[in-house]
C-alpha cells in the first residue's frame, strides 16, 4: 500500500487542474465525511482550486487555497477511498507561523482514517525547528506551479 512519498514520486495521469474559484468549497469537491463544515467555509478574500489526477491506481485530489492579503497558501493532498478522502499532507505557509511547513501522514494510506482533515498528521518541521528561509513569494498566477512542483505533477495552466 502506498505512502505519501510513493504518491509524490509516482507518475501522474489524467491531470485536471480545475480553475480558480471564490467562496464555499462544496463537499463534492473535497468530501471529508467526518470534518466540520467550518474547514471549508472561507470569505471572499480566499481563492481555491481543485486539481485531480490518477496515480498508483488511485484517484487523488489536491485542494489549493490562497489568500494573498493574509499571506496564506495551503495545498492539501488526498486520496479517494470509496466516497471519502484520506488526507496525506497539507503543505502550507501562513504569516502567523514560521516558514513553509507540512502536516503529513506517516503511513500507508489505507491504514489512515478517511474523512478527517488533520487528525493524526505530524507537523514537519516542528514549530521550534529551523524552517526554510524561503518567503511567501506565491501569487495566484504561480500557485499552481508551486503546488505542482511540491507534488510532482505537470501543470499546464501556468508558467513555471
N, CA and C atoms as a LAMMPS dump frame, in Angstrom:
ITEM: TIMESTEP
0
ITEM: NUMBER OF ATOMS
480
ITEM: BOX BOUNDS ff ff ff
-5.0000000000000000e+02 5.0000000000000000e+02
-5.0000000000000000e+02 5.0000000000000000e+02
-5.0000000000000000e+02 5.0000000000000000e+02
ITEM: ATOMS id mol type element x y z
1 1 1 N 0.85 -1.182 0
2 1 2 C 0 0 0
3 1 3 C 0.893 1.241 0
4 2 1 N 0.584 2.197 -0.844
5 2 2 C 1.447 3.371 -0.989
6 2 3 C 1.377 4.344 0.194
7 3 1 N 2.497 5.03 0.385
8 3 2 C 2.604 6.101 1.371
9 3 3 C 2.591 7.433 0.634
10 4 1 N 2.619 8.526 1.377
11 4 2 C 2.683 9.853 0.777
12 4 3 C 3.878 9.963 -0.167
13 5 1 N 5.042 9.521 0.27
14 5 2 C 6.241 9.602 -0.57
15 5 3 C 6.057 8.836 -1.877
16 6 1 N 5.413 7.673 -1.819
17 6 2 C 5.157 6.894 -3.03
18 6 3 C 4.271 7.669 -3.998
19 7 1 N 3.214 8.285 -3.477
20 7 2 C 2.314 9.068 -4.331
21 7 3 C 3.044 10.261 -4.946
22 8 1 N 3.866 10.933 -4.178
23 8 2 C 4.575 12.1 -4.703
24 8 3 C 5.54 11.69 -5.81
25 9 1 N 6.257 10.601 -5.628
26 9 2 C 7.264 10.164 -6.601
27 9 3 C 6.669 9.544 -7.86
28 10 1 N 5.472 9.018 -7.78
29 10 2 C 4.874 8.272 -8.894
30 10 3 C 4.428 9.193 -10.03
31 11 1 N 4.335 8.604 -11.201
32 11 2 C 3.855 9.323 -12.375
33 11 3 C 2.354 9.61 -12.226
34 12 1 N 1.949 10.801 -12.621
35 12 2 C 0.545 11.215 -12.545
36 12 3 C -0.077 11.135 -13.938
37 13 1 N -1.351 10.753 -13.998
38 13 2 C -2.076 10.618 -15.262
39 13 3 C -3.387 11.394 -15.169
40 14 1 N -3.906 11.777 -16.318
41 14 2 C -5.219 12.43 -16.415
42 14 3 C -5.336 13.614 -15.452
43 15 1 N -4.364 14.498 -15.479
44 15 2 C -4.356 15.663 -14.586
45 15 3 C -5.412 16.664 -15.048
46 16 1 N -6.303 17.019 -14.131
47 16 2 C -7.318 18.053 -14.355
48 16 3 C -7.037 19.15 -13.347
49 17 1 N -6.623 20.318 -13.837
50 17 2 C -6.176 21.403 -12.967
51 17 3 C -7.297 22.24 -12.379
52 18 1 N -8.509 22.067 -12.837
53 18 2 C -9.606 22.882 -12.342
54 18 3 C -9.371 24.358 -12.633
55 19 1 N -10.162 25.217 -12.035
56 19 2 C -9.992 26.66 -12.211
57 19 3 C -10.177 27.335 -10.856
58 20 1 N -9.711 28.572 -10.777
59 20 2 C -9.821 29.319 -9.52
60 20 3 C -11.268 29.666 -9.237
61 21 1 N -11.653 29.54 -7.978
62 21 2 C -12.997 29.893 -7.522
63 21 3 C -12.872 30.663 -6.227
64 22 1 N -13.957 31.283 -5.827
65 22 2 C -14.008 32.041 -4.584
66 22 3 C -15.17 31.527 -3.755
67 23 1 N -14.987 31.539 -2.429
68 23 2 C -16.098 31.209 -1.545
69 23 3 C -16.109 29.78 -1.061
70 24 1 N -17.287 29.307 -0.75
71 24 2 C -17.515 27.988 -0.149
72 24 3 C -16.962 26.869 -1.03
73 25 1 N -16.276 25.929 -0.415
74 25 2 C -15.776 24.752 -1.111
75 25 3 C -16.805 23.641 -0.906
76 26 1 N -17.452 23.24 -1.976
77 26 2 C -18.501 22.233 -1.868
78 26 3 C -17.936 20.902 -1.371
79 27 1 N -18.74 20.185 -0.617
80 27 2 C -18.319 18.868 -0.13
81 27 3 C -18.029 17.922 -1.298
82 28 1 N -18.725 18.088 -2.401
83 28 2 C -18.482 17.204 -3.542
84 28 3 C -17.085 17.425 -4.128
85 29 1 N -16.528 18.616 -3.957
86 29 2 C -15.183 18.904 -4.453
87 29 3 C -14.115 18.263 -3.564
88 30 1 N -14.333 18.309 -2.253
89 30 2 C -13.353 17.772 -1.308
90 30 3 C -14.106 17.113 -0.15
91 31 1 N -14.655 15.904 -0.408
92 31 2 C -15.523 15.265 0.589
93 31 3 C -14.764 14.667 1.772
94 32 1 N -15.003 15.217 2.928
95 32 2 C -14.444 14.688 4.173
96 32 3 C -15.611 14.454 5.114
97 33 1 N -16.04 13.208 5.227
98 33 2 C -17.272 12.884 5.936
99 33 3 C -17.247 13.214 7.417
100 34 1 N -16.076 13.234 8.037
101 34 2 C -16.018 13.44 9.484
102 34 3 C -15.539 14.83 9.885
103 35 1 N -15.277 15.694 8.926
104 35 2 C -14.814 17.048 9.249
105 35 3 C -15.993 17.987 9.407
106 36 1 N -15.807 18.964 10.239
107 36 2 C -16.818 20 10.4
108 36 3 C -16.794 20.9 9.171
109 37 1 N -17.937 21.432 8.786
110 37 2 C -18.007 22.25 7.573
111 37 3 C -17.193 23.53 7.689
112 38 1 N -16.837 23.951 8.912
113 38 2 C -16.092 25.199 9.065
114 38 3 C -14.727 25.16 8.377
115 39 1 N -14.198 23.955 8.148
116 39 2 C -12.912 23.845 7.472
117 39 3 C -12.982 24.33 6.028
118 40 1 N -14.167 24.408 5.472
119 40 2 C -14.287 24.718 4.068
120 40 3 C -15.171 25.916 3.774
121 41 1 N -15.365 26.742 4.762
122 41 2 C -16.096 27.996 4.564
123 41 3 C -15.113 29.133 4.759
124 42 1 N -14.827 29.81 3.661
125 42 2 C -13.857 30.892 3.686
126 42 3 C -14.487 32.126 3.074
127 43 1 N -14.012 33.279 3.504
128 43 2 C -14.531 34.533 2.989
129 43 3 C -14.095 34.792 1.563
130 44 1 N -14.578 35.893 0.994
131 44 2 C -14.301 36.207 -0.411
132 44 3 C -12.836 36.545 -0.695
133 45 1 N -12.041 36.761 0.349
134 45 2 C -10.62 37.035 0.12
135 45 3 C -9.833 35.757 -0.193
136 46 1 N -10.454 34.599 0.025
137 46 2 C -9.813 33.319 -0.283
138 46 3 C -10.175 32.871 -1.685
139 47 1 N -9.186 32.347 -2.394
140 47 2 C -9.392 31.708 -3.683
141 47 3 C -9.023 30.241 -3.504
142 48 1 N -9.657 29.367 -4.252
143 48 2 C -9.341 27.955 -4.161
144 48 3 C -9.437 27.294 -5.53
145 49 1 N -8.742 26.193 -5.636
146 49 2 C -8.663 25.464 -6.899
147 49 3 C -8.488 23.99 -6.573
148 50 1 N -9.122 23.121 -7.343
149 50 2 C -9.033 21.693 -7.117
150 50 3 C -8.346 21.021 -8.303
151 51 1 N -7.282 20.286 -8.013
152 51 2 C -6.557 19.512 -9.021
153 51 3 C -6.872 18.041 -8.77
154 52 1 N -7.18 17.318 -9.848
155 52 2 C -7.463 15.884 -9.745
156 52 3 C -6.533 15.136 -10.691
157 53 1 N -6.125 13.939 -10.283
158 53 2 C -5.316 13.093 -11.164
159 53 3 C -5.373 11.644 -10.693
160 54 1 N -4.892 10.766 -11.571
161 54 2 C -4.755 9.342 -11.274
162 54 3 C -3.296 9.077 -10.926
163 55 1 N -3.074 8.216 -9.937
164 55 2 C -1.712 7.924 -9.504
165 55 3 C -1.712 6.597 -8.749
166 56 1 N -0.829 5.688 -9.13
167 56 2 C -0.7 4.386 -8.457
168 56 3 C -2.042 3.66 -8.343
169 57 1 N -2.872 3.765 -9.376
170 57 2 C -4.159 3.093 -9.386
171 57 3 C -5.219 3.747 -8.516
172 58 1 N -4.936 4.937 -7.999
173 58 2 C -5.889 5.66 -7.144
174 58 3 C -6.218 7.005 -7.758
175 59 1 N -7.376 7.519 -7.372
176 59 2 C -7.76 8.881 -7.766
177 59 3 C -7.344 9.809 -6.632
178 60 1 N -6.648 10.882 -6.979
179 60 2 C -6.115 11.813 -5.992
180 60 3 C -6.656 13.213 -6.242
181 61 1 N -6.659 14.01 -5.186
182 61 2 C -7.089 15.409 -5.273
183 61 3 C -6.119 16.272 -4.48
184 62 1 N -5.873 17.47 -5.001
185 62 2 C -5.103 18.47 -4.284
186 62 3 C -5.949 19.735 -4.246
187 63 1 N -6.28 20.16 -3.052
188 63 2 C -7.043 21.386 -2.85
189 63 3 C -6.055 22.51 -2.568
190 64 1 N -6.057 23.534 -3.418
191 64 2 C -5.182 24.696 -3.236
192 64 3 C -6.031 25.837 -2.693
193 65 1 N -5.591 26.425 -1.59
194 65 2 C -6.26 27.587 -1.001
195 65 3 C -5.252 28.731 -0.959
196 66 1 N -5.709 29.92 -1.338
197 66 2 C -4.795 31.054 -1.481
198 66 3 C -5.458 32.333 -0.979
199 67 1 N -4.741 33.062 -0.125
200 67 2 C -5.213 34.348 0.382
201 67 3 C -4.003 35.289 0.457
202 68 1 N -3.807 36.135 -0.551
203 68 2 C -2.617 36.998 -0.568
204 68 3 C -2.625 38.054 0.531
205 69 1 N -3.792 38.527 0.934
206 69 2 C -3.878 39.548 1.973
207 69 3 C -3.385 39.063 3.323
208 70 1 N -3.599 37.79 3.608
209 70 2 C -3.158 37.2 4.876
210 70 3 C -1.887 36.377 4.719
211 71 1 N -1.3 36.393 3.518
212 71 2 C -0.103 35.595 3.215
213 71 3 C -0.316 34.128 3.576
214 72 1 N -1.365 33.553 2.975
215 72 2 C -1.692 32.147 3.213
216 72 3 C -1.732 31.412 1.877
217 73 1 N -1.03 30.296 1.837
218 73 2 C -1.141 29.378 0.711
219 73 3 C -1.086 27.975 1.305
220 74 1 N -2.071 27.147 0.975
221 74 2 C -2.152 25.794 1.508
222 74 3 C -2.534 24.853 0.372
223 75 1 N -1.876 23.719 0.314
224 75 2 C -2.272 22.678 -0.634
225 75 3 C -2.461 21.388 0.157
226 76 1 N -3.618 20.812 0.024
227 76 2 C -3.956 19.603 0.771
228 76 3 C -4.083 18.442 -0.205
229 77 1 N -3.253 17.42 -0.021
230 77 2 C -3.194 16.252 -0.896
231 77 3 C -4.003 15.125 -0.261
232 78 1 N -4.921 14.548 -1.026
233 78 2 C -5.763 13.467 -0.511
234 78 3 C -5.974 12.404 -1.571
235 79 1 N -6.263 11.201 -1.108
236 79 2 C -6.539 10.055 -1.97
237 79 3 C -7.993 9.636 -1.744
238 80 1 N -8.703 9.388 -2.835
239 80 2 C -10.089 8.949 -2.733
240 80 3 C -10.146 7.506 -2.237
241 81 1 N -11.003 7.273 -1.253
242 81 2 C -11.277 5.927 -0.742
243 81 3 C -12.789 5.837 -0.606
244 82 1 N -13.407 5.003 -1.439
245 82 2 C -14.861 4.924 -1.53
246 82 3 C -15.411 6.312 -1.856
247 83 1 N -16.315 6.841 -1.053
248 83 2 C -16.872 8.175 -1.313
249 83 3 C -16.281 9.216 -0.38
250 84 1 N -15.081 8.992 0.071
251 84 2 C -14.433 9.856 1.053
252 84 3 C -13.003 10.135 0.605
253 85 1 N -12.28 10.907 1.394
254 85 2 C -10.878 11.195 1.13
255 85 3 C -10.032 10.845 2.342
256 86 1 N -8.823 10.397 2.079
257 86 2 C -7.814 10.224 3.11
258 86 3 C -6.781 11.314 2.864
259 87 1 N -6.655 12.243 3.798
260 87 2 C -5.703 13.343 3.665
261 87 3 C -4.317 12.844 4.062
262 88 1 N -3.361 13.017 3.148
263 88 2 C -1.996 12.581 3.402
264 88 3 C -1.063 13.73 3.747
265 89 1 N -1.398 14.945 3.282
266 89 2 C -0.472 16.054 3.513
267 89 3 C -1.175 17.387 3.317
268 90 1 N -0.764 18.338 4.13
269 90 2 C -1.158 19.731 3.94
270 90 3 C 0.131 20.539 4.003
271 91 1 N 0.533 21.081 2.86
272 91 2 C 1.759 21.888 2.769
273 91 3 C 1.31 23.345 2.781
274 92 1 N 1.88 24.158 3.686
275 92 2 C 1.308 25.489 3.85
276 92 3 C 2.297 26.547 4.324
277 93 1 N 1.895 27.761 4.041
278 93 2 C 2.573 28.946 4.559
279 93 3 C 1.481 29.865 5.059
280 94 1 N 1.635 30.331 6.267
281 94 2 C 0.764 31.394 6.764
282 94 3 C 1.602 32.256 7.688
283 95 1 N 1.399 33.537 7.611
284 95 2 C 2.28 34.515 8.258
285 95 3 C 2.362 34.365 9.773
286 96 1 N 1.369 33.745 10.4
287 96 2 C 1.392 33.619 11.857
288 96 3 C 2.179 32.401 12.346
289 97 1 N 2.826 31.655 11.432
290 97 2 C 3.696 30.527 11.782
291 97 3 C 5.029 30.706 11.067
292 98 1 N 6.099 30.131 11.598
293 98 2 C 7.406 30.312 10.951
294 98 3 C 7.566 29.472 9.686
295 99 1 N 7.654 30.106 8.547
296 99 2 C 8.012 29.456 7.291
297 99 3 C 7.066 28.399 6.762
298 100 1 N 7.431 27.866 5.59
299 100 2 C 6.686 26.778 4.967
300 100 3 C 6.819 25.533 5.828
301 101 1 N 5.739 24.782 5.965
302 101 2 C 5.753 23.544 6.724
303 101 3 C 4.658 22.614 6.215
304 102 1 N 4.74 21.37 6.634
305 102 2 C 3.756 20.353 6.247
306 102 3 C 3.125 19.74 7.484
307 103 1 N 1.926 19.262 7.292
308 103 2 C 1.276 18.369 8.245
309 103 3 C 1.088 17.097 7.424
310 104 1 N 1.763 16.001 7.792
311 104 2 C 1.776 14.836 6.922
312 104 3 C 1.522 13.538 7.65
313 105 1 N 0.994 12.593 6.882
314 105 2 C 0.724 11.245 7.39
315 105 3 C 1.968 10.405 7.196
316 106 1 N 2.282 9.623 8.195
317 106 2 C 3.452 8.74 8.117
318 106 3 C 2.993 7.297 8.13
319 107 1 N 2.397 6.89 7.067
320 107 2 C 1.93 5.508 6.984
321 107 3 C 1.277 5.257 5.647
322 108 1 N 0.825 4.039 5.468
323 108 2 C 0.162 3.667 4.233
324 108 3 C -1.251 4.236 4.229
325 109 1 N -1.662 4.737 3.078
326 109 2 C -2.923 5.494 3.035
327 109 3 C -4.142 4.687 3.446
328 110 1 N -4.182 3.398 3.188
329 110 2 C -5.35 2.604 3.562
330 110 3 C -5.396 2.281 5.05
331 111 1 N -4.334 2.595 5.785
332 111 2 C -4.324 2.403 7.233
333 111 3 C -4.733 3.679 7.966
334 112 1 N -4.96 4.755 7.232
335 112 2 C -5.307 6.033 7.84
336 112 3 C -6.811 6.227 7.86
337 113 1 N -7.267 7.045 8.767
338 113 2 C -8.702 7.283 8.905
339 113 3 C -9.207 8.211 7.802
340 114 1 N -10.183 7.756 7.033
341 114 2 C -10.746 8.624 5.994
342 114 3 C -11.7 9.651 6.601
343 115 1 N -11.897 10.746 5.858
344 115 2 C -12.922 11.711 6.223
345 115 3 C -12.528 12.775 7.208
346 116 1 N -11.25 12.853 7.58
347 116 2 C -10.818 13.875 8.53
348 116 3 C -9.761 14.763 7.883
349 117 1 N -9.72 16.019 8.313
350 117 2 C -8.818 16.985 7.699
351 117 3 C -7.395 16.86 8.209
352 118 1 N -7.198 16.741 9.531
353 118 2 C -5.846 16.744 10.055
354 118 3 C -5.559 15.768 11.173
355 119 1 N -6.477 14.969 11.567
356 119 2 C -6.249 14.049 12.68
357 119 3 C -5.117 13.089 12.354
358 120 1 N -4.138 13.007 13.242
359 120 2 C -3.039 12.071 13.075
360 120 3 C -1.899 12.55 12.207
361 121 1 N -1.993 13.729 11.641
362 121 2 C -0.908 14.242 10.82
363 121 3 C 0.174 14.852 11.708
364 122 1 N 1.428 14.66 11.335
365 122 2 C 2.576 15.193 12.078
366 122 3 C 3.094 16.445 11.388
367 123 1 N 3.461 17.442 12.187
368 123 2 C 3.992 18.69 11.63
369 123 3 C 5.475 18.523 11.357
370 124 1 N 5.901 18.968 10.159
371 124 2 C 7.31 18.926 9.798
372 124 3 C 7.682 20.191 9.043
373 125 1 N 8.724 20.887 9.382
374 125 2 C 9.491 20.668 10.605
375 125 3 C 8.692 21.106 11.826
376 126 1 N 9.157 20.694 13.007
377 126 2 C 8.493 21.08 14.253
378 126 3 C 8.51 22.598 14.384
379 127 1 N 7.584 23.129 15.158
380 127 2 C 7.462 24.583 15.306
381 127 3 C 8.772 25.218 15.739
382 128 1 N 9.503 24.576 16.646
383 128 2 C 10.731 25.158 17.166
384 128 3 C 11.983 24.769 16.368
385 129 1 N 11.824 24.009 15.276
386 129 2 C 12.953 23.598 14.434
387 129 3 C 13.234 24.671 13.382
388 130 1 N 14.44 24.691 12.832
389 130 2 C 14.739 25.636 11.739
390 130 3 C 13.813 25.385 10.556
391 131 1 N 13.361 26.459 9.935
392 131 2 C 12.462 26.392 8.788
393 131 3 C 13.163 26.912 7.543
394 132 1 N 12.546 26.632 6.418
395 132 2 C 13.029 27.172 5.152
396 132 3 C 13.064 28.695 5.238
397 133 1 N 14.09 29.267 4.695
398 133 2 C 14.197 30.733 4.682
399 133 3 C 13.389 31.33 3.54
400 134 1 N 12.781 30.48 2.734
401 134 2 C 12.015 30.937 1.583
402 134 3 C 10.794 31.735 2.035
403 135 1 N 10.62 32.909 1.482
404 135 2 C 9.482 33.742 1.817
405 135 3 C 8.232 33.265 1.086
406 136 1 N 7.151 33.962 1.314
407 136 2 C 5.855 33.6 0.736
408 136 3 C 5.94 33.512 -0.786
409 137 1 N 6.273 34.559 -1.463
410 137 2 C 6.557 34.617 -2.9
411 137 3 C 5.525 33.969 -3.819
412 138 1 N 4.369 33.596 -3.357
413 138 2 C 3.371 32.949 -4.201
414 138 3 C 2.349 33.989 -4.647
415 139 1 N 1.997 33.936 -5.925
416 139 2 C 0.921 34.757 -6.455
417 139 3 C -0.165 33.815 -6.967
418 140 1 N -1.311 34.336 -7.258
419 140 2 C -2.348 33.474 -7.823
420 140 3 C -1.866 32.88 -9.148
421 141 1 N -1.09 33.659 -9.9
422 141 2 C -0.576 33.178 -11.181
423 141 3 C 0.476 32.079 -11.026
424 142 1 N 1.149 32.002 -9.876
425 142 2 C 2.201 30.992 -9.7
426 142 3 C 1.82 29.865 -8.738
427 143 1 N 0.686 29.956 -8.081
428 143 2 C 0.313 28.977 -7.048
429 143 3 C 0.229 27.554 -7.598
430 144 1 N -0.372 27.377 -8.762
431 144 2 C -0.499 26.036 -9.322
432 144 3 C 0.876 25.442 -9.61
433 145 1 N 1.775 26.214 -10.165
434 145 2 C 3.12 25.723 -10.455
435 145 3 C 3.866 25.37 -9.179
436 146 1 N 3.691 26.182 -8.152
437 146 2 C 4.31 25.912 -6.855
438 146 3 C 3.835 24.562 -6.307
439 147 1 N 2.543 24.334 -6.353
440 147 2 C 1.961 23.095 -5.843
441 147 3 C 2.348 21.914 -6.742
442 148 1 N 2.367 22.121 -8.048
443 148 2 C 2.76 21.055 -8.976
444 148 3 C 4.184 20.594 -8.701
445 149 1 N 5.072 21.515 -8.391
446 149 2 C 6.448 21.137 -8.057
447 149 3 C 6.496 20.353 -6.751
448 150 1 N 5.69 20.722 -5.783
449 150 2 C 5.673 20.041 -4.487
450 150 3 C 5.198 18.598 -4.625
451 151 1 N 4.117 18.377 -5.402
452 151 2 C 3.532 17.041 -5.523
453 151 3 C 3.911 16.338 -6.821
454 152 1 N 4.731 16.985 -7.623
455 152 2 C 5.313 16.426 -8.844
456 152 3 C 4.28 16.008 -9.88
457 153 1 N 3.415 16.936 -10.241
458 153 2 C 2.568 16.718 -11.413
459 153 3 C 2.848 17.856 -12.389
460 154 1 N 2.529 17.644 -13.631
461 154 2 C 2.825 18.637 -14.662
462 154 3 C 1.676 19.632 -14.75
463 155 1 N 1.996 20.896 -14.495
464 155 2 C 0.986 21.957 -14.558
465 155 3 C 1.004 22.571 -15.946
466 156 1 N -0.13 22.575 -16.602
467 156 2 C -0.239 23.153 -17.946
468 156 3 C -0.756 24.582 -17.917
469 157 1 N -1.542 24.926 -16.893
470 157 2 C -2.248 26.194 -16.887
471 157 3 C -1.44 27.4 -16.466
472 158 1 N -0.221 27.235 -15.995
473 158 2 C 0.588 28.354 -15.537
474 158 3 C 2.03 28.133 -15.917
475 159 1 N 2.759 29.192 -15.973
476 159 2 C 4.191 29.108 -16.256
477 159 3 C 4.959 28.749 -15.005
478 160 1 N 6.009 27.967 -15.162
479 160 2 C 6.876 27.638 -14.022
480 160 3 C 7.79 28.772 -13.7
